[in-house]
């Protein structure tokens, strides 16, 4: 007879009696995996590990390559941005010369000789002037594209420049010749426009830039924001290979009234070939995948961290560069002040005040200066001037003119004679600079002042509550022509009146008519002030808010 199963015993437990009649409850061992099952589990687990590690390696490598591509594209964009400055600044310099010379066609050729022609930045340039509703071409330099000189395309770009607050850019194609056209307009009246054309290859292909930023990149630049074949300007590959396939990066760089779109693609692995080879290694060496994945993960993460560390280092370097920039600016201001008078002379009949304010942009030393000197018992002389450009060369010209003029007035020469003699010592073609200058000689007994003006802004005479500008007979800036003639202007200052001479940084603003700035100064000069120094502080604060891009020099004296 079979013994009954013990109540509550699990179904997988078998009850059996021992010889002494006691029930024996024992578990049956779980069935072990077969060799085939173990092989299948290990194979599946190995395949999963291999696939996961391969995907991770590919993904990390792609992200790392794209990050490096973006970094190099940004660096290449910075190179292009600096190139844009080298294109626009020479045209601006030519424009300032034409403004200073009232659109002199004789000066246009010499002024553009270093930038227009074979082997130079531009192959063609023209000068335009507008007065009222009409705009006309005054002269040209170089070889134009195969369009008539003064064509409708050229005229449209000139008109656009007159309405724009910056230089304007357009592509130009005619007769199979491709160029980029530029135009920059002055803000005065009459307005002048300098138009120029820069050649590009007919097939748009150019060699790889010498800059390290382009060394590992294929690139294409487009005029405007769209990646269109018609907007393509330059590339290092055949235009048939555009648009680039695969991973690309884009950088939009401001370019006058438009933009330049830079599109790049890597020539090869930017982080080396290891990242591309590792997935194949994982596939071929599955048995070593765990170790290889750990090593590779470490290497890829370390490389990414190094890239991020490099980014932080670059940021720190930029911060340090900002500090050095400020220090260099302080040095430039100190050097500028060292070239200016340490103090004004004491003249019993006059109250004197002067001010120099460094421009808010750039660290180069400027060319603005002023000086006043007593030339005899009853006479004194003063000068204020502005040398074109910035840097050590402009400062050296400024120092030379300052001491030369001082020597001439102490010898007793008249203001117009002083300017004529200075014109024999400065040549823009040789020295690369010109200068606007006002020289005055005053008689303390009669309160008469004789002025001579070389392309500078007229002084402001403050009498009572109605300041007015002294209308001088303005001649050419010093350095433009060795044969320039200057005509003196005589004024008589009432007792208690103030004469203010200044450089254009006080009144000139980008994209604004100079007359607006002069009127702003005239109105500000009505502000009551206890002293001349207070008056200069008020003028600098109200007209510039200490943010003028150009340097400012002011000199004022008042008859007591």
C-alpha positions in Angstrom: 0.0 0.0 0.0 1.4 3.4 -1.0 1.9 5.9 1.8 0.0 9.2 1.3 1.7 12.5 0.4 2.5 14.8 3.3 0.1 17.7 3.4 1.7 21.0 2.3 4.7 19.3 0.6 5.9 21.1 -2.5 5.0 19.4 -5.8 8.7 18.9 -6.7 9.4 17.1 -3.5 9.0 13.3 -3.5 8.0 11.5 -0.2 9.6 8.1 0.5 9.7 5.9 3.5 12.9 4.9 5.0 13.3 1.3 6.4 12.3 2.5 9.8 9.1 4.0 8.5 10.1 7.8 8.5 9.2 9.9 5.5 12.3 11.3 3.6 11.7 14.7 1.9 14.6 15.6 -0.5 14.8 18.3 -3.4 15.8 17.2 -6.9 18.8 19.2 -8.2 18.0 21.9 -11.0 19.0 20.7 -14.4 22.4 22.1 -15.5 22.9 23.9 -19.0 24.2 21.7 -21.7 27.4 22.6 -23.6 25.3 23.7 -26.6 23.1 26.0 -24.4 26.2 27.4 -22.7 27.8 28.1 -26.1 24.6 29.8 -27.2 24.4 32.0 -24.1 28.1 33.0 -24.3 27.8 33.6 -28.1 24.7 35.8 -27.6 26.3 37.7 -24.7 29.6 38.2 -26.7 27.6 39.3 -29.7 25.7 41.8 -27.6 28.8 43.1 -25.9 30.6 43.4 -29.3 27.7 45.2 -31.0 27.2 47.6 -28.0 30.9 48.4 -27.9 31.1 48.8 -31.7 28.1 51.2 -31.7 29.5 53.2 -28.8 32.9 53.5 -30.5 31.3 54.6 -33.8 29.0 57.1 -32.0 31.8 58.6 -29.8 34.1 58.9 -32.8 31.5 60.7 -34.9 30.6 63.1 -32.1 34.3 63.7 -31.5 35.1 64.3 -35.2 32.1 66.6 -35.5 33.2 68.6 -32.5 36.7 69.0 -33.9 35.3 69.9 -37.3 33.2 72.7 -35.6 36.3 74.0 -33.7 38.4 74.1 -36.9 35.5 75.7 -38.9 35.2 78.4 -36.2 39.0 79.1 -36.5 38.8 79.2 -40.3 35.9 81.7 -39.9 38.0 83.9 -37.7 40.7 83.9 -40.5 38.1 84.9 -43.1 36.8 87.7 -40.8 40.3 89.1 -40.4 40.7 88.9 -44.3 37.5 90.9 -44.6 39.1 93.7 -42.5 42.1 93.7 -44.8 39.8 94.2 -47.8 37.6 97.0 -46.3 40.2 99.1 -44.4 42.2 100.1 -47.5 39.0 101.3 -49.3 38.0 103.3 -46.2 41.5 104.9 -46.1 41.1 105.9 -49.8 37.7 107.3 -49.0 39.0 109.5 -46.2 41.7 110.9 -48.5 39.0 111.8 -51.0 36.9 113.4 -48.3 39.9 115.4 -47.1 40.8 116.5 -50.7 37.2 117.2 -51.8 37.1 114.3 -54.3 40.4 115.2 -55.9 40.8 112.9 -59.0 44.5 113.6 -59.0 44.9 112.0 -55.6 42.8 108.9 -56.5 45.5 107.3 -58.5 48.3 107.7 -55.9 45.9 106.7 -53.1 44.9 103.4 -54.8 48.3 102.6 -56.3 49.2 100.2 -53.5 45.9 98.2 -53.6 44.7 98.3 -57.3 46.3 96.6 -60.2 48.0 93.3 -61.1 49.1 91.5 -58.0 47.2 93.7 -55.6 44.0 93.3 -53.6 41.7 94.8 -56.3 41.9 94.8 -60.1 39.7 97.9 -60.6 38.5 100.9 -58.6 36.4 104.0 -59.3 35.5 107.2 -57.5 32.0 108.5 -57.4 30.5 111.7 -56.0 26.9 112.8 -55.3 25.5 116.2 -54.7 21.8 116.4 -54.5 19.9 114.0 -56.8 22.7 113.2 -59.2 25.6 110.7 -58.8 28.5 110.7 -61.2 31.7 108.8 -61.7 34.8 111.0 -61.3 37.7 108.7 -62.2 38.9 105.1 -62.3 42.0 103.0 -61.7 42.9 99.5 -62.9 41.0 97.3 -65.4 37.2 97.0 -65.1 35.2 93.7 -65.7 33.9 93.4 -69.3 31.1 95.9 -68.6 31.1 99.6 -69.7 32.7 101.8 -67.1 29.9 103.3 -65.0 27.6 100.4 -65.9 24.1 100.0 -64.4 25.4 97.2 -62.1 28.2 99.4 -60.8 25.8 102.4 -60.4 23.3 100.3 -58.5 26.0 99.2 -56.0 27.1 102.8 -55.6 23.6 103.9 -54.9 23.2 101.0 -52.3 26.4 102.2 -50.6 25.1 105.7 -50.3 22.0 104.3 -48.4 24.0 101.9 -46.2 25.8 102.4 -42.9 28.6 100.1 -43.9 30.4 98.9 -47.0 28.3 96.9 -49.5 29.3 93.8 -51.4 27.9 92.1 -54.5 29.0 89.3 -56.9 29.6 90.5 -60.5 29.7 88.2 -63.6 30.1 89.4 -67.2 31.6 87.7 -70.2 32.8 84.7 -68.2 34.7 87.0 -65.8 33.7 86.7 -62.1 34.5 89.3 -59.5 33.4 90.5 -56.1 32.4 94.2 -56.1 32.7 96.4 -53.1 31.5 100.0 -52.4 32.0 102.2 -49.3 30.4 105.7 -49.0 31.3 108.7 -46.9 28.9 110.4 -44.5 29.6 114.0 -45.4 28.1 116.3 -48.0 28.9 115.9 -50.8 29.1 112.2 -50.4 31.9 110.2 -52.1 31.9 106.5 -52.9 34.9 104.3 -53.6 33.9 101.3 -55.7 36.4 98.4 -56.3 36.4 94.9 -57.9 38.3 91.8 -56.7 39.0 89.0 -59.1 38.1 85.4 -58.4 39.0 82.4 -60.6 36.5 81.6 -63.4 36.1 78.0 -62.0 35.9 79.4 -58.4 38.7 77.0 -57.3 41.5 78.4 -55.2 44.4 76.7 -53.4 44.0 75.6 -49.8 44.6 78.6 -47.5 48.1 78.7 -46.0 46.5 79.2 -42.6 46.7 76.1 -40.3 42.9 76.5 -39.8 42.3 75.3 -43.4 45.0 72.6 -43.5 42.7 69.6 -42.8 39.5 71.0 -44.4 37.7 71.1 -47.7 35.9 74.4 -47.8 33.5 76.4 -49.9 32.4 80.0 -49.3 29.1 81.5 -50.5 28.1 85.2 -50.6 25.0 85.4 -48.5 23.3 83.0 -46.2 22.2 80.3 -48.7 24.3 77.4 -49.9 23.4 77.9 -53.6 25.6 77.3 -56.7 24.9 80.8 -57.9 26.2 82.2 -54.6 29.5 80.2 -54.6 32.6 82.4 -54.5 35.6 80.2 -53.8 36.3 76.5 -53.0 39.3 74.2 -52.9 37.4 71.4 -54.8 35.7 71.2 -58.1 32.2 72.9 -58.0 30.9 69.5 -59.3 31.8 68.0 -55.9 29.4 70.4 -54.1 27.5 70.3 -51.9 29.8 68.3 -49.6 28.6 64.8 -48.6 28.8 63.4 -45.1 29.6 65.4 -42.0 29.8 69.2 -42.6 30.0 72.4 -40.5 28.8 75.9 -41.2 30.0 79.3 -40.0 28.2 82.6 -40.9 30.6 85.6 -41.0 29.4 89.2 -41.3 30.6 90.8 -44.5 29.5 94.4 -45.0 25.8 94.6 -45.8 25.7 90.8 -46.3 27.4 87.7 -44.9 29.8 85.0 -46.0 28.7 81.4 -45.4 31.6 79.1 -44.8 30.9 75.3 -45.3 33.5 72.8 -44.5 34.1 69.1 -44.6 37.1 67.2 -43.1 39.8 65.9 -45.5 40.4 63.0 -43.2 40.1 62.0 -39.6 40.7 65.1 -37.6 41.4 63.1 -34.4 43.6 60.5 -36.1 42.7 57.1 -37.7 42.4 55.1 -34.5 38.7 56.1 -33.9 37.7 54.7 -37.4 39.7 51.5 -37.1 38.5 50.5 -33.7 35.0 49.3 -34.7 36.6 46.8 -37.2 39.0 45.7 -34.4 36.0 45.0 -32.2 34.2 43.0 -34.9 37.3 40.9 -35.6 38.4 40.3 -32.0 35.1 39.5 -30.3 36.8 37.4 -27.6 38.8 40.5 -26.5 35.9 42.9 -26.8 35.4 43.6 -23.1 39.1 44.6 -22.5 39.3 46.5 -25.9 36.0 48.3 -25.2 37.2 49.5 -21.8 40.5 50.6 -23.2 38.9 52.3 -26.2 36.2 54.0 -24.1 39.0 55.3 -21.8 40.9 56.6 -24.8 37.9 58.2 -26.5 36.7 59.8 -23.3 40.2 61.0 -22.5 40.5 62.5 -26.0 37.2 64.3 -25.6 38.2 65.5 -22.2 41.5 66.8 -23.6 39.5 68.6 -26.3 37.3 70.2 -23.7 40.4 71.0 -21.6 41.9 72.6 -24.7 38.7 74.6 -25.0 39.0 75.8 -21.4 42.6 76.6 -22.0 41.8 78.6 -25.0 39.1 80.5 -23.0 41.6 81.2 -20.3 44.1 82.4 -22.9 41.4 84.7 -24.4 40.8 86.1 -20.9 44.5 86.6 -20.4 44.6 88.2 -23.9 41.9 90.6 -22.8 44.0 91.5 -19.7 47.1 92.0 -21.9 45.0 94.0 -24.3 44.0 96.4 -21.5 47.6 96.6 -20.4 48.7 97.4 -23.9 46.0 100.0 -24.2 47.2 101.6 -21.0 50.8 101.7 -22.3 49.6 103.3 -25.6 47.7 105.9 -23.6 50.8 106.6 -21.5 53.0 106.9 -24.5 50.4 109.2 -26.2 50.3 111.5 -23.1 54.1 111.5 -23.0 54.1 113.0 -26.6 51.6 115.7 -25.5 52.5 118.7 -23.4 52.7 117.9 -19.7 51.2 121.2 -18.9 50.1 124.4 -20.6 52.1 127.6 -20.2 51.0 130.4 -17.9 49.8 133.4 -19.9 48.5 136.1 -17.7 45.8 137.4 -20.0 44.4 134.0 -20.8 42.6 131.1 -19.1 43.8 127.8 -20.7 42.4 124.2 -20.6 43.2 121.1 -22.7 42.0 117.5 -22.8 43.1 114.3 -24.6 40.8 111.3 -24.6 41.9 108.0 -26.1 39.5 106.2 -28.4 37.4 103.3 -27.2 38.6 100.9 -29.9 42.1 99.6 -30.5 45.3 99.7 -28.6 47.5 101.5 -31.1 48.7 105.0 -30.3 46.9 107.7 -32.2 48.0 110.8 -34.1 46.0 113.6 -32.4 47.9 116.4 -30.7 47.6 120.0 -29.4 50.1 122.6 -28.2 50.1 126.2 -27.0 53.3 128.3 -26.6 54.1 131.9 -25.7 56.1 133.4 -28.5 56.8 136.9 -27.1 55.8 139.4 -24.6 52.5 140.1 -26.3 52.0 137.1 -28.6 51.2 133.4 -28.3 50.7 130.5 -30.8 48.7 127.4 -30.7 48.2 124.3 -32.9 45.9 121.3 -33.0 46.2 118.4 -35.5 45.3 114.9 -36.4 47.6 112.5 -38.3 45.7 109.9 -40.4 45.9 106.3 -39.2 47.2 104.9 -36.0 50.3 103.1 -34.6 53.9 104.0 -34.1 54.3 105.5 -37.6 51.4 107.9 -37.1 52.8 108.9 -33.7 56.2 109.6 -35.1 54.7 111.8 -37.8 52.7 113.6 -35.0 55.8 114.1 -32.9 57.7 115.4 -36.0 55.0 117.9 -36.9 54.5 119.0 -33.3 58.1 120.0 -32.7 58.5 121.3 -36.3 55.5 123.7 -36.0 56.7 124.8 -32.5 60.1 125.7 -33.9 58.6 127.6 -36.9 56.2 129.7 -34.8 59.0 130.5 -32.3 61.0 131.7 -35.3 58.2 134.2 -36.0 56.7 132.7 -39.2 53.0 133.4 -40.0 50.5 130.5 -39.6 50.1 130.1 -43.4 53.9 130.0 -43.8 54.2 127.4 -41.1 51.8 125.1 -42.9 53.4 125.6 -46.3 56.9 124.7 -44.8 55.4 121.6 -43.1 54.0 120.6 -46.5 57.6 120.3 -47.8 58.5 117.8 -45.1 55.5 115.4 -45.3 54.5 113.3 -48.3 51.7 110.8 -48.1 53.3 108.7 -50.9 56.5 108.4 -48.9 55.3 108.6 -45.3 52.0 106.9 -45.7 50.2 109.6 -43.7 48.7 113.0 -44.0 47.6 115.4 -41.3 44.9 118.0 -40.8 46.1 121.0 -38.8 45.0 124.4 -37.5 47.7 126.9 -36.5 46.9 130.2 -34.8 48.9 133.2 -33.6 47.3 135.6 -31.2 48.0 139.2 -30.1 47.4 139.7 -26.4 46.9 143.4 -26.8 44.4 143.6 -29.6 42.8 140.1 -29.0 43.4 139.4 -32.7 44.1 135.9 -33.9 45.4 134.9 -37.3 44.4 131.3 -38.3 45.5 129.0 -41.1 43.7 125.8 -41.7 45.0 122.6 -43.5 41.9 120.5 -43.9 40.9 120.6 -40.3 37.5 121.4 -38.7 36.9 125.1 -38.0 37.3 126.4 -34.4 34.2 127.2 -32.3 34.0 130.8 -30.9 31.9 130.9 -27.7 30.6 134.5 -27.1 27.7 134.8 -24.7 24.9 132.3 -25.4 25.3 131.9 -29.1 28.5 130.0 -30.0 29.4 130.2 -33.7 32.1 128.5 -35.8 34.9 130.6 -37.2 34.7 130.2 -41.0 38.3 129.7 -42.2 39.8 129.4 -45.7 40.5 125.6 -45.5 43.5 124.3 -47.5 44.7 120.8 -48.3 45.8 118.6 -45.4 49.6 118.6 -44.9 51.2 115.9 -46.9 48.8 115.8 -49.8 50.6 118.3 -51.9 54.0 120.0 -51.5 52.6 123.1 -53.4 49.5 123.6 -51.2 48.7 127.2 -50.5 47.1 128.4 -47.3 45.2 131.7 -46.8 45.1 133.3 -43.3 41.9 134.2 -41.5 41.8 137.1 -39.0 39.4 137.2 -36.1 39.0 139.6 -33.1 37.8 137.9 -29.9 35.6 140.0 -27.6 36.6 140.2 -23.9 35.5 137.1 -22.0 35.0 135.0 -25.2 36.4 131.5 -25.5 38.0 129.8 -28.6 37.7 126.0 -28.8 39.8 123.9 -31.2 39.3 120.2 -31.4 39.8 117.0 -33.5 37.1 115.1 -35.3 36.7 112.4 -32.7 34.6 114.8 -30.7 31.9 115.2 -33.3 32.3 112.4 -35.9 30.1 109.4 -35.7 29.8 106.4 -38.1 26.9 106.7 -40.6 26.1 110.3 -39.4 26.6 113.6 -41.3 29.4 115.6 -39.8 27.2 118.7 -39.7 25.0 116.9 -37.1 27.9 116.4 -34.8 29.1 120.0 -35.2 25.6 121.3 -34.4 25.5 119.0 -31.3 28.8 120.5 -30.2 27.6 124.0 -30.7 24.5 123.4 -28.6 26.5 121.6 -25.8 28.9 124.6 -25.7 26.0 126.7 -24.4 26.0 124.8 -21.1 27.1 127.0 -18.2 30.4 126.0 -16.7 32.4 127.5 -13.8 35.8 127.0 -15.6 37.2 126.0 -18.9 38.2 122.6 -17.6 34.6 122.0 -16.4 33.4 123.1 -19.9 35.7 120.5 -21.6 34.4 117.8 -19.2 30.8 118.7 -20.1 31.6 118.5 -23.8 33.4 115.2 -23.7 30.6 113.6 -21.5 27.6 114.9 -23.5 29.1 114.3 -26.9 30.8 111.0 -26.5 29.8 109.4 -23.1 33.5 108.4 -23.1 32.8 105.9 -25.9 34.2 107.6 -29.0 35.9 105.2 -31.3 38.5 107.9 -32.4 40.9 109.8 -30.2 39.9 113.3 -29.1 42.1 116.3 -28.5 40.7 119.7 -27.3 42.3 123.0 -26.5 40.4 126.1 -25.2 41.5 129.5 -24.1 39.5 132.5 -22.9 40.4 136.1 -22.7 40.2 137.3 -19.1 
